[in-house]
Amino acid sequence: MTTSDYSVNLCSLSGKTIWSFQLRNGQKSGITSRSYLSDGTQQCIIDALLDALIEARGQLGGSLHVLNAVAKLPLAGINHDVPIS
C-alpha cells in the first residue's frame, strides 16, 4: 500500500458502512450524512476513529499523550458501538 491510495471505512457491528473516506490518485471522496451532525453520530464516528488511531499508534510503540494532545479529544468513555438511527 502506498500512502497515495487508501480507504478508511467505519462500519456498524452489523456490517453496514456508515462513514468512509478514500484517497485515490490524489482525489478525496467518501460517504457520510448531514444528520450525523445533529443526532450525535458524528461525534461517535470521531471517537471510534480516534480509538483506532490510538491503537495503530500504540502498535508502533508511539507516545499516546502526544496523540491525545493533538487530537484534543477525551480518551475516556469511548464506545465502540456507533449508533445508527
N, C-alpha and C positions, 0 to 999 in steps of 0.2 A: 504494500500500500504506500502510496505517496501522499504527502500532506496536501497535494493539489486536488485530489479526488477522494471524497469521503461522504458518508451519510451517518447521521445520528438520528435514531428513532426512539421514541418513548411510547411504550405500549401498556395498555391495561393488563391486568392479570388474565383476562380472557383472550388476550392476543390482539385486541383492536388498537391500531395505531392512532394515537390522539395528538401527537406532535412529532414533527420531523424537520430536519434541516439537512440539506445536501449542498455540497460544493463540487461542481463538476466542470472541468475546463474553465475555471475562474468564474463560473456562473452560480449564484446562490439561488436556492429555491427551498420550498418546504410547505408544510401544512400546519395550520392552527385554526383557532376560532375566536372571533371577536368576543363572543360570550364568555370566554375564559377570563377576560379581564374583570368582569363584574361578578362572576359566580365563585371566584376564589381558585379556580382550576389553574390559572396561570401561575400563581404562587406555588401551588403543589408541583407543577411541572418544574419550576425553578429549583425547588427544594430537592426533587428527585435527581435532576441533572447535577446539582451541587454535590449530592451524596455520591453519585457515580464518579464525579471528578475527583473528589477526595479519595475515593477508593483507588482510582487509577494512579493518582499522585502517590498514595501510600505504597502501591506496588513498586514504584520506582525508588522508594526509600526517602522520599522528599519530606520536607517540613510542612506539617499541616497548619501550623499557626500562621505562616506566611500566606497560604492559600485563603484561610479564613479572613485575614485582614484585608486582602484584596477583594474578596467577594462581598464583604460587609454583610453577610447573612448569618443568622444564628445556626449553630450546628445541632442544637438540642431540639428534640421533638419532630424530627423528620419522619414522615410516614411514607413508606414505600408504595402504598396503595393510592394511586391517583384516582380521585372520584370522577365518574363520568355521569353527566346529567343529560 
